[in-house]
Amino acid sequence: MYKKNELFETPPARLKIWRYLDFIKFFDLLERSKLFFTRLDKLEDPFEGVISENALKDFFTKLGVTLNSEEINSFRKYYVKDSRIYTAVSCWHLNTIESDSMWKSYIKNGDGLAIQSTVKRLETSLIKSKNDIFVSRIIYENKEFLSSKKKLSLLFSYPAIFKGKEYKHDEELRAIIQKEPFLNPDHRLRPLDKNGIYVDVKLNVLIAKIILAPKCDKWKSNLIEKMCKKHGLDIEIVSSSLDNKPIF
């Protein structure tokens, strides 16, 4: 279930969040009533879960521990591997309105939709899950970034909430499941499943509104409406604002 964690930067509860999905992923969400969390090492950005040598050196210095470069990189290799296979995320877009760039990135030929929700709805919808789930906005900084204001324990959460400035346009919010094998005394914690993990979700709580992709055909709109009714969801379904035409 959702768990508050002061290490993460959770935005105000009322803020809108968006998830852009093709029809297959949306229908899978309906059929399972489960939200898929992707394992960190399966995301497209090869730097997911990677922390710089200088950042680790800074952490150890704050701890009063002196390590040479070989020792730091040995720990770094072990740390990065574990942080990637024991962390899974559900990625959302923070915005007050639809995003043309998000439509173009995730939906082709009008074959999809956007789920509109809020930070609070996301948190509340995950109450059935057996996993501890945290919610945080992404920190966009250069790859050497390490804020001295953050607690040292952020070291173990760092990979899940950090991305380079090149991705700032994503304005990403993440729901995070994070196991910590390095804090497990007997180190018997199993990695998350190969690609990620399905998590129980209350769809009627999560989904505030469904927005059809621009240029979505009418029959596709009807299909989405039927599928929602089949699963007992009374949710407003609207056309994209990008389909609006000027009035002269």
ChimeraX commands (.cxc) that place a marker at each C-alpha (Angstrom):
marker #1 position 0.00,0.00,0.00 radius 0.5
marker #1 position 1.04,3.63,-0.34 radius 0.5
marker #1 position 3.49,4.66,2.35 radius 0.5
marker #1 position 4.69,8.19,3.05 radius 0.5
marker #1 position 8.46,8.59,2.99 radius 0.5
marker #1 position 10.23,11.86,3.78 radius 0.5
marker #1 position 13.09,10.92,1.46 radius 0.5
marker #1 position 10.85,11.32,-1.57 radius 0.5
marker #1 position 9.50,14.58,-3.01 radius 0.5
marker #1 position 5.77,13.89,-3.20 radius 0.5
marker #1 position 3.85,16.73,-4.92 radius 0.5
marker #1 position 0.59,18.19,-3.53 radius 0.5
marker #1 position -2.27,15.68,-3.52 radius 0.5
marker #1 position -4.52,17.68,-5.87 radius 0.5
marker #1 position -2.05,17.87,-8.78 radius 0.5
marker #1 position -3.12,16.15,-11.99 radius 0.5
marker #1 position -1.13,13.24,-13.35 radius 0.5
marker #1 position -1.43,11.47,-16.70 radius 0.5
marker #1 position -0.66,8.01,-18.03 radius 0.5
marker #1 position -0.59,7.65,-21.82 radius 0.5
marker #1 position -1.43,4.09,-22.92 radius 0.5
marker #1 position -2.06,2.20,-26.14 radius 0.5
marker #1 position -5.24,0.11,-26.22 radius 0.5
marker #1 position -3.50,-3.20,-25.44 radius 0.5
marker #1 position -1.96,-1.85,-22.23 radius 0.5
marker #1 position -5.23,-0.22,-21.21 radius 0.5
marker #1 position -7.29,-3.38,-21.78 radius 0.5
marker #1 position -4.67,-5.36,-19.85 radius 0.5
marker #1 position -5.07,-2.90,-16.96 radius 0.5
marker #1 position -8.84,-3.40,-17.03 radius 0.5
marker #1 position -8.71,-7.21,-17.22 radius 0.5
marker #1 position -6.18,-7.59,-14.42 radius 0.5
marker #1 position -7.17,-4.63,-12.22 radius 0.5
marker #1 position -3.44,-4.43,-11.64 radius 0.5
marker #1 position -0.96,-1.67,-12.41 radius 0.5
marker #1 position 2.34,-2.81,-13.90 radius 0.5
marker #1 position 5.54,-1.59,-12.26 radius 0.5
marker #1 position 8.54,-1.88,-14.59 radius 0.5
marker #1 position 11.84,-3.05,-13.15 radius 0.5
marker #1 position 14.39,-0.23,-13.23 radius 0.5
marker #1 position 16.83,-2.08,-15.49 radius 0.5
marker #1 position 14.09,-2.59,-18.12 radius 0.5
marker #1 position 13.47,1.13,-18.75 radius 0.5
marker #1 position 14.83,2.73,-21.92 radius 0.5
marker #1 position 17.31,5.11,-20.27 radius 0.5
marker #1 position 20.59,3.14,-19.80 radius 0.5
marker #1 position 21.48,5.45,-16.90 radius 0.5
marker #1 position 18.50,4.35,-14.77 radius 0.5
marker #1 position 19.91,3.28,-11.42 radius 0.5
marker #1 position 23.43,4.51,-12.17 radius 0.5
marker #1 position 25.22,6.69,-9.65 radius 0.5
marker #1 position 28.52,8.46,-10.34 radius 0.5
marker #1 position 31.82,7.67,-8.64 radius 0.5
marker #1 position 32.00,11.24,-7.31 radius 0.5
marker #1 position 28.52,10.99,-5.81 radius 0.5
marker #1 position 29.43,7.80,-3.95 radius 0.5
marker #1 position 32.71,9.32,-2.80 radius 0.5
marker #1 position 30.73,12.26,-1.40 radius 0.5
marker #1 position 28.41,9.89,0.47 radius 0.5
marker #1 position 31.27,7.96,2.03 radius 0.5
marker #1 position 33.05,11.17,2.98 radius 0.5
marker #1 position 29.94,12.32,4.87 radius 0.5
marker #1 position 29.98,8.97,6.65 radius 0.5
marker #1 position 33.60,9.51,7.64 radius 0.5
marker #1 position 34.76,6.58,5.48 radius 0.5
marker #1 position 37.75,6.89,3.14 radius 0.5
marker #1 position 37.85,4.57,0.13 radius 0.5
marker #1 position 40.09,4.55,-2.92 radius 0.5
marker #1 position 38.68,4.59,-6.48 radius 0.5
marker #1 position 38.96,0.83,-6.88 radius 0.5
marker #1 position 36.97,0.21,-3.67 radius 0.5
marker #1 position 34.36,2.78,-4.60 radius 0.5
marker #1 position 33.86,1.35,-8.09 radius 0.5
marker #1 position 33.65,-2.18,-6.70 radius 0.5
marker #1 position 30.84,-1.07,-4.39 radius 0.5
marker #1 position 29.30,0.98,-7.22 radius 0.5
marker #1 position 29.06,-2.05,-9.50 radius 0.5
marker #1 position 27.37,-4.11,-6.80 radius 0.5
marker #1 position 25.12,-1.25,-5.74 radius 0.5
marker #1 position 23.94,-0.38,-9.26 radius 0.5
marker #1 position 23.16,-4.00,-10.13 radius 0.5
marker #1 position 21.12,-4.55,-6.97 radius 0.5
marker #1 position 19.32,-1.21,-7.04 radius 0.5
marker #1 position 18.15,-1.90,-10.60 radius 0.5
marker #1 position 16.78,-5.43,-10.08 radius 0.5
marker #1 position 15.16,-4.70,-6.69 radius 0.5
marker #1 position 13.36,-1.51,-7.77 radius 0.5
marker #1 position 10.25,-1.20,-9.95 radius 0.5
marker #1 position 8.33,1.93,-10.95 radius 0.5
marker #1 position 5.05,3.09,-12.47 radius 0.5
marker #1 position 5.70,6.28,-14.42 radius 0.5
marker #1 position 3.23,9.19,-14.74 radius 0.5
marker #1 position 3.33,12.65,-16.29 radius 0.5
marker #1 position 2.72,15.72,-14.12 radius 0.5
marker #1 position 0.73,18.38,-15.97 radius 0.5
marker #1 position -2.39,20.49,-15.60 radius 0.5
marker #1 position -3.38,19.81,-19.25 radius 0.5
marker #1 position -2.85,17.31,-22.06 radius 0.5
marker #1 position 0.59,17.16,-23.60 radius 0.5
marker #1 position 1.02,17.03,-27.38 radius 0.5
marker #1 position 4.56,15.69,-26.94 radius 0.5
marker #1 position 3.33,12.85,-24.69 radius 0.5
marker #1 position 0.70,11.85,-27.29 radius 0.5
marker #1 position 3.36,11.76,-29.99 radius 0.5
marker #1 position 5.80,9.81,-27.81 radius 0.5
marker #1 position 3.43,7.09,-26.61 radius 0.5
marker #1 position 0.45,6.86,-29.00 radius 0.5
marker #1 position 0.48,6.16,-32.73 radius 0.5
marker #1 position -2.39,6.69,-35.20 radius 0.5
marker #1 position -4.93,7.54,-32.50 radius 0.5
marker #1 position -4.67,4.01,-31.06 radius 0.5
marker #1 position -4.69,4.88,-27.39 radius 0.5
marker #1 position -5.83,7.10,-24.58 radius 0.5
marker #1 position -4.71,9.00,-21.52 radius 0.5
marker #1 position -5.77,8.22,-17.98 radius 0.5
marker #1 position -6.22,11.43,-16.00 radius 0.5
marker #1 position -5.74,11.07,-12.26 radius 0.5
marker #1 position -4.26,12.99,-9.33 radius 0.5
marker #1 position -1.42,12.31,-6.91 radius 0.5
marker #1 position -3.98,11.58,-4.18 radius 0.5
marker #1 position -6.00,9.20,-6.36 radius 0.5
marker #1 position -2.86,7.25,-7.22 radius 0.5
marker #1 position -1.87,6.94,-3.57 radius 0.5
marker #1 position -5.36,5.90,-2.46 radius 0.5
marker #1 position -5.90,3.42,-5.31 radius 0.5
marker #1 position -2.88,1.36,-4.21 radius 0.5
marker #1 position -4.18,0.64,-0.71 radius 0.5
marker #1 position -4.83,-3.05,-1.54 radius 0.5
marker #1 position -1.21,-3.78,-2.43 radius 0.5
marker #1 position 0.91,-5.92,-0.10 radius 0.5
marker #1 position 4.01,-3.97,-1.11 radius 0.5
marker #1 position 5.15,-0.68,0.39 radius 0.5
marker #1 position 4.75,1.87,-2.39 radius 0.5
marker #1 position 6.25,5.34,-2.37 radius 0.5
marker #1 position 5.39,8.29,-4.62 radius 0.5
marker #1 position 7.86,10.94,-5.75 radius 0.5
marker #1 position 8.49,13.43,-8.49 radius 0.5
marker #1 position 11.71,12.93,-10.43 radius 0.5
marker #1 position 14.76,15.10,-9.68 radius 0.5
marker #1 position 16.39,16.32,-12.90 radius 0.5
marker #1 position 20.05,17.22,-12.45 radius 0.5
marker #1 position 23.39,16.57,-14.07 radius 0.5
marker #1 position 24.89,13.13,-13.53 radius 0.5
marker #1 position 27.28,14.33,-10.84 radius 0.5
marker #1 position 24.48,15.77,-8.72 radius 0.5
marker #1 position 24.37,15.02,-5.02 radius 0.5
marker #1 position 22.70,17.47,-2.67 radius 0.5
marker #1 position 24.38,17.87,0.70 radius 0.5
marker #1 position 20.95,18.74,2.10 radius 0.5
marker #1 position 19.67,15.20,1.51 radius 0.5
marker #1 position 19.98,12.52,4.16 radius 0.5
marker #1 position 22.60,9.82,3.70 radius 0.5
marker #1 position 19.86,7.19,3.55 radius 0.5
marker #1 position 18.86,8.69,0.20 radius 0.5
marker #1 position 21.70,6.60,-1.21 radius 0.5
marker #1 position 19.36,3.60,-1.33 radius 0.5
marker #1 position 16.49,5.54,-2.93 radius 0.5
marker #1 position 18.60,7.68,-5.24 radius 0.5
marker #1 position 18.37,5.55,-8.44 radius 0.5
marker #1 position 14.57,5.58,-8.53 radius 0.5
marker #1 position 14.10,9.36,-8.38 radius 0.5
marker #1 position 17.05,10.75,-10.34 radius 0.5
marker #1 position 17.32,11.44,-14.08 radius 0.5
marker #1 position 19.54,13.66,-16.20 radius 0.5
marker #1 position 18.39,17.13,-17.25 radius 0.5
marker #1 position 17.94,15.81,-20.79 radius 0.5
marker #1 position 14.65,14.27,-19.63 radius 0.5
marker #1 position 13.24,17.34,-17.90 radius 0.5
marker #1 position 10.43,17.67,-20.47 radius 0.5
marker #1 position 8.94,14.39,-19.14 radius 0.5
marker #1 position 7.95,16.07,-15.82 radius 0.5
marker #1 position 7.73,12.59,-14.36 radius 0.5
marker #1 position 6.13,11.29,-11.21 radius 0.5
marker #1 position 6.80,7.75,-10.08 radius 0.5
marker #1 position 5.13,5.23,-7.83 radius 0.5
marker #1 position 8.01,3.14,-6.50 radius 0.5
marker #1 position 8.41,-0.35,-5.09 radius 0.5
marker #1 position 11.86,-0.75,-3.65 radius 0.5
marker #1 position 13.43,-3.75,-1.95 radius 0.5
marker #1 position 16.76,-3.17,-0.24 radius 0.5
marker #1 position 18.92,-6.31,-0.30 radius 0.5
marker #1 position 21.93,-4.43,1.00 radius 0.5
marker #1 position 19.95,-3.74,4.20 radius 0.5
marker #1 position 18.71,-7.34,4.49 radius 0.5
marker #1 position 20.92,-9.15,7.06 radius 0.5
marker #1 position 20.92,-12.58,5.42 radius 0.5
marker #1 position 20.76,-11.23,1.86 radius 0.5
marker #1 position 18.12,-13.78,0.82 radius 0.5
marker #1 position 15.74,-11.30,-0.75 radius 0.5
marker #1 position 14.73,-12.42,-4.24 radius 0.5
marker #1 position 14.95,-9.95,-7.15 radius 0.5
marker #1 position 11.69,-8.66,-8.56 radius 0.5
marker #1 position 10.30,-10.66,-11.48 radius 0.5
marker #1 position 12.17,-10.49,-14.77 radius 0.5
marker #1 position 10.38,-7.44,-16.21 radius 0.5
marker #1 position 8.56,-6.05,-13.20 radius 0.5
marker #1 position 5.60,-6.66,-10.95 radius 0.5
marker #1 position 1.79,-6.36,-11.17 radius 0.5
marker #1 position 0.18,-4.49,-8.28 radius 0.5
marker #1 position -3.48,-4.53,-7.23 radius 0.5
marker #1 position -5.19,-1.22,-7.91 radius 0.5
marker #1 position -8.69,0.19,-7.41 radius 0.5
marker #1 position -9.46,1.41,-10.92 radius 0.5
marker #1 position -12.56,3.37,-9.94 radius 0.5
marker #1 position -10.37,5.36,-7.54 radius 0.5
marker #1 position -7.34,5.70,-9.81 radius 0.5
marker #1 position -9.10,6.86,-12.98 radius 0.5
marker #1 position -10.76,10.28,-12.80 radius 0.5
marker #1 position -11.28,10.64,-16.54 radius 0.5
marker #1 position -10.29,9.01,-19.83 radius 0.5
marker #1 position -9.14,11.20,-22.70 radius 0.5
marker #1 position -9.16,9.66,-26.18 radius 0.5
marker #1 position -6.10,10.14,-28.35 radius 0.5
marker #1 position -6.30,12.82,-31.03 radius 0.5
marker #1 position -8.02,11.55,-34.20 radius 0.5
marker #1 position -9.37,8.48,-32.38 radius 0.5
marker #1 position -12.01,6.72,-34.51 radius 0.5
marker #1 position -15.59,6.55,-33.22 radius 0.5
marker #1 position -15.66,2.73,-33.13 radius 0.5
marker #1 position -12.58,2.75,-30.90 radius 0.5
marker #1 position -14.30,5.19,-28.56 radius 0.5
marker #1 position -17.34,2.89,-28.41 radius 0.5
marker #1 position -15.12,-0.11,-27.65 radius 0.5
marker #1 position -13.46,1.69,-24.73 radius 0.5
marker #1 position -16.87,2.65,-23.34 radius 0.5
marker #1 position -18.10,-0.97,-23.57 radius 0.5
marker #1 position -14.96,-2.31,-21.90 radius 0.5
marker #1 position -15.28,0.16,-19.03 radius 0.5
marker #1 position -18.93,-0.79,-18.48 radius 0.5
marker #1 position -18.00,-4.49,-18.60 radius 0.5
marker #1 position -15.66,-3.91,-15.67 radius 0.5
marker #1 position -18.15,-1.79,-13.72 radius 0.5
marker #1 position -16.40,1.50,-14.30 radius 0.5
marker #1 position -18.57,4.60,-14.63 radius 0.5
marker #1 position -15.89,6.96,-15.90 radius 0.5
marker #1 position -16.18,10.05,-18.07 radius 0.5
marker #1 position -14.69,9.51,-21.53 radius 0.5
marker #1 position -13.89,12.63,-23.56 radius 0.5
marker #1 position -12.19,13.57,-26.82 radius 0.5
marker #1 position -8.77,15.15,-26.86 radius 0.5
marker #1 position -8.65,18.92,-26.71 radius 0.5
marker #1 position -6.30,18.69,-29.68 radius 0.5
marker #1 position -9.30,17.62,-31.79 radius 0.5
marker #1 position -10.93,21.03,-31.27 radius 0.5
marker #1 position -11.36,23.14,-34.40 radius 0.5
marker #1 position -11.18,26.93,-34.65 radius 0.5
marker #1 position -14.46,28.79,-34.97 radius 0.5
marker #1 position -14.55,31.64,-37.49 radius 0.5
marker link #1:1,2 radius 0.2
marker link #1:2,3 radius 0.2
marker link #1:3,4 radius 0.2
marker link #1:4,5 radius 0.2
marker link #1:5,6 radius 0.2
marker link #1:6,7 radius 0.2
marker link #1:7,8 radius 0.2
marker link #1:8,9 radius 0.2
marker link #1:9,10 radius 0.2
marker link #1:10,11 radius 0.2
marker link #1:11,12 radius 0.2
marker link #1:12,13 radius 0.2
marker link #1:13,14 radius 0.2
marker link #1:14,15 radius 0.2
marker link #1:15,16 radius 0.2
marker link #1:16,17 radius 0.2
marker link #1:17,18 radius 0.2
marker link #1:18,19 radius 0.2
marker link #1:19,20 radius 0.2
marker link #1:20,21 radius 0.2
marker link #1:21,22 radius 0.2
marker link #1:22,23 radius 0.2
marker link #1:23,24 radius 0.2
marker link #1:24,25 radius 0.2
marker link #1:25,26 radius 0.2
marker link #1:26,27 radius 0.2
marker link #1:27,28 radius 0.2
marker link #1:28,29 radius 0.2
marker link #1:29,30 radius 0.2
marker link #1:30,31 radius 0.2
marker link #1:31,32 radius 0.2
marker link #1:32,33 radius 0.2
marker link #1:33,34 radius 0.2
marker link #1:34,35 radius 0.2
marker link #1:35,36 radius 0.2
marker link #1:36,37 radius 0.2
marker link #1:37,38 radius 0.2
marker link #1:38,39 radius 0.2
marker link #1:39,40 radius 0.2
marker link #1:40,41 radius 0.2
marker link #1:41,42 radius 0.2
marker link #1:42,43 radius 0.2
marker link #1:43,44 radius 0.2
marker link #1:44,45 radius 0.2
marker link #1:45,46 radius 0.2
marker link #1:46,47 radius 0.2
marker link #1:47,48 radius 0.2
marker link #1:48,49 radius 0.2
marker link #1:49,50 radius 0.2
marker link #1:50,51 radius 0.2
marker link #1:51,52 radius 0.2
marker link #1:52,53 radius 0.2
marker link #1:53,54 radius 0.2
marker link #1:54,55 radius 0.2
marker link #1:55,56 radius 0.2
marker link #1:56,57 radius 0.2
marker link #1:57,58 radius 0.2
marker link #1:58,59 radius 0.2
marker link #1:59,60 radius 0.2
marker link #1:60,61 radius 0.2
marker link #1:61,62 radius 0.2
marker link #1:62,63 radius 0.2
marker link #1:63,64 radius 0.2
marker link #1:64,65 radius 0.2
marker link #1:65,66 radius 0.2
marker link #1:66,67 radius 0.2
marker link #1:67,68 radius 0.2
marker link #1:68,69 radius 0.2
marker link #1:69,70 radius 0.2
marker link #1:70,71 radius 0.2
marker link #1:71,72 radius 0.2
marker link #1:72,73 radius 0.2
marker link #1:73,74 radius 0.2
marker link #1:74,75 radius 0.2
marker link #1:75,76 radius 0.2
marker link #1:76,77 radius 0.2
marker link #1:77,78 radius 0.2
marker link #1:78,79 radius 0.2
marker link #1:79,80 radius 0.2
marker link #1:80,81 radius 0.2
marker link #1:81,82 radius 0.2
marker link #1:82,83 radius 0.2
marker link #1:83,84 radius 0.2
marker link #1:84,85 radius 0.2
marker link #1:85,86 radius 0.2
marker link #1:86,87 radius 0.2
marker link #1:87,88 radius 0.2
marker link #1:88,89 radius 0.2
marker link #1:89,90 radius 0.2
marker link #1:90,91 radius 0.2
marker link #1:91,92 radius 0.2
marker link #1:92,93 radius 0.2
marker link #1:93,94 radius 0.2
marker link #1:94,95 radius 0.2
marker link #1:95,96 radius 0.2
marker link #1:96,97 radius 0.2
marker link #1:97,98 radius 0.2
marker link #1:98,99 radius 0.2
marker link #1:99,100 radius 0.2
marker link #1:100,101 radius 0.2
marker link #1:101,102 radius 0.2
marker link #1:102,103 radius 0.2
marker link #1:103,104 radius 0.2
marker link #1:104,105 radius 0.2
marker link #1:105,106 radius 0.2
marker link #1:106,107 radius 0.2
marker link #1:107,108 radius 0.2
marker link #1:108,109 radius 0.2
marker link #1:109,110 radius 0.2
marker link #1:110,111 radius 0.2
marker link #1:111,112 radius 0.2
marker link #1:112,113 radius 0.2
marker link #1:113,114 radius 0.2
marker link #1:114,115 radius 0.2
marker link #1:115,116 radius 0.2
marker link #1:116,117 radius 0.2
marker link #1:117,118 radius 0.2
marker link #1:118,119 radius 0.2
marker link #1:119,120 radius 0.2
marker link #1:120,121 radius 0.2
marker link #1:121,122 radius 0.2
marker link #1:122,123 radius 0.2
marker link #1:123,124 radius 0.2
marker link #1:124,125 radius 0.2
marker link #1:125,126 radius 0.2
marker link #1:126,127 radius 0.2
marker link #1:127,128 radius 0.2
marker link #1:128,129 radius 0.2
marker link #1:129,130 radius 0.2
marker link #1:130,131 radius 0.2
marker link #1:131,132 radius 0.2
marker link #1:132,133 radius 0.2
marker link #1:133,134 radius 0.2
marker link #1:134,135 radius 0.2
marker link #1:135,136 radius 0.2
marker link #1:136,137 radius 0.2
marker link #1:137,138 radius 0.2
marker link #1:138,139 radius 0.2
marker link #1:139,140 radius 0.2
marker link #1:140,141 radius 0.2
marker link #1:141,142 radius 0.2
marker link #1:142,143 radius 0.2
marker link #1:143,144 radius 0.2
marker link #1:144,145 radius 0.2
marker link #1:145,146 radius 0.2
marker link #1:146,147 radius 0.2
marker link #1:147,148 radius 0.2
marker link #1:148,149 radius 0.2
marker link #1:149,150 radius 0.2
marker link #1:150,151 radius 0.2
marker link #1:151,152 radius 0.2
marker link #1:152,153 radius 0.2
marker link #1:153,154 radius 0.2
marker link #1:154,155 radius 0.2
marker link #1:155,156 radius 0.2
marker link #1:156,157 radius 0.2
marker link #1:157,158 radius 0.2
marker link #1:158,159 radius 0.2
marker link #1:159,160 radius 0.2
marker link #1:160,161 radius 0.2
marker link #1:161,162 radius 0.2
marker link #1:162,163 radius 0.2
marker link #1:163,164 radius 0.2
marker link #1:164,165 radius 0.2
marker link #1:165,166 radius 0.2
marker link #1:166,167 radius 0.2
marker link #1:167,168 radius 0.2
marker link #1:168,169 radius 0.2
marker link #1:169,170 radius 0.2
marker link #1:170,171 radius 0.2
marker link #1:171,172 radius 0.2
marker link #1:172,173 radius 0.2
marker link #1:173,174 radius 0.2
marker link #1:174,175 radius 0.2
marker link #1:175,176 radius 0.2
marker link #1:176,177 radius 0.2
marker link #1:177,178 radius 0.2
marker link #1:178,179 radius 0.2
marker link #1:179,180 radius 0.2
marker link #1:180,181 radius 0.2
marker link #1:181,182 radius 0.2
marker link #1:182,183 radius 0.2
marker link #1:183,184 radius 0.2
marker link #1:184,185 radius 0.2
marker link #1:185,186 radius 0.2
marker link #1:186,187 radius 0.2
marker link #1:187,188 radius 0.2
marker link #1:188,189 radius 0.2
marker link #1:189,190 radius 0.2
marker link #1:190,191 radius 0.2
marker link #1:191,192 radius 0.2
marker link #1:192,193 radius 0.2
marker link #1:193,194 radius 0.2
marker link #1:194,195 radius 0.2
marker link #1:195,196 radius 0.2
marker link #1:196,197 radius 0.2
marker link #1:197,198 radius 0.2
marker link #1:198,199 radius 0.2
marker link #1:199,200 radius 0.2
marker link #1:200,201 radius 0.2
marker link #1:201,202 radius 0.2
marker link #1:202,203 radius 0.2
marker link #1:203,204 radius 0.2
marker link #1:204,205 radius 0.2
marker link #1:205,206 radius 0.2
marker link #1:206,207 radius 0.2
marker link #1:207,208 radius 0.2
marker link #1:208,209 radius 0.2
marker link #1:209,210 radius 0.2
marker link #1:210,211 radius 0.2
marker link #1:211,212 radius 0.2
marker link #1:212,213 radius 0.2
marker link #1:213,214 radius 0.2
marker link #1:214,215 radius 0.2
marker link #1:215,216 radius 0.2
marker link #1:216,217 radius 0.2
marker link #1:217,218 radius 0.2
marker link #1:218,219 radius 0.2
marker link #1:219,220 radius 0.2
marker link #1:220,221 radius 0.2
marker link #1:221,222 radius 0.2
marker link #1:222,223 radius 0.2
marker link #1:223,224 radius 0.2
marker link #1:224,225 radius 0.2
marker link #1:225,226 radius 0.2
marker link #1:226,227 radius 0.2
marker link #1:227,228 radius 0.2
marker link #1:228,229 radius 0.2
marker link #1:229,230 radius 0.2
marker link #1:230,231 radius 0.2
marker link #1:231,232 radius 0.2
marker link #1:232,233 radius 0.2
marker link #1:233,234 radius 0.2
marker link #1:234,235 radius 0.2
marker link #1:235,236 radius 0.2
marker link #1:236,237 radius 0.2
marker link #1:237,238 radius 0.2
marker link #1:238,239 radius 0.2
marker link #1:239,240 radius 0.2
marker link #1:240,241 radius 0.2
marker link #1:241,242 radius 0.2
marker link #1:242,243 radius 0.2
marker link #1:243,244 radius 0.2
marker link #1:244,245 radius 0.2
marker link #1:245,246 radius 0.2
marker link #1:246,247 radius 0.2
marker link #1:247,248 radius 0.2
view
